Amino acid sequence: MGHYLERNFYFFIRTLGIVICIHIRVSTSPTIGYQFLIIIYR
């Protein structure tokens, strides 16, 4: 159970990092940000 929670936590942190990265990209250059979103949600 603890191992599952730990893996979930790492996944959450990684997802959060990706979201922040996308947000920065969108703020800097919208086209790059939207291309990134398309790649992830394909």
C-alpha positions in Angstrom: 0.0 0.0 0.0 2.8 2.4 0.9 4.6 1.6 -2.3 1.5 2.4 -4.3 1.1 5.8 -2.5 4.8 6.6 -3.1 4.5 5.9 -6.8 1.3 8.0 -7.0 3.1 10.8 -5.2 6.0 10.8 -7.8 3.5 10.7 -10.6 1.7 13.7 -9.2 4.9 15.6 -8.8 6.0 14.8 -12.3 2.6 15.8 -13.7 2.8 19.1 -11.7 6.2 19.8 -13.1 5.0 19.2 -16.7 2.0 21.5 -16.1 4.2 24.3 -14.7 6.6 23.8 -17.7 3.6 24.1 -20.1 2.3 27.2 -18.3 5.7 28.9 -18.7 5.9 27.9 -22.3 2.4 29.3 -23.0 3.3 32.5 -21.2 6.4 32.9 -23.3 5.2 31.6 -26.6 1.6 30.4 -27.1 2.3 28.4 -30.2 5.0 26.2 -28.5 2.7 25.7 -25.5 -0.3 24.6 -27.6 1.9 22.2 -29.7 3.1 20.7 -26.4 -0.5 20.2 -25.2 -1.4 18.5 -28.5 1.6 16.2 -28.2 0.7 15.2 -24.6 -3.1 14.8 -25.1 -2.8 12.9 -28.4 
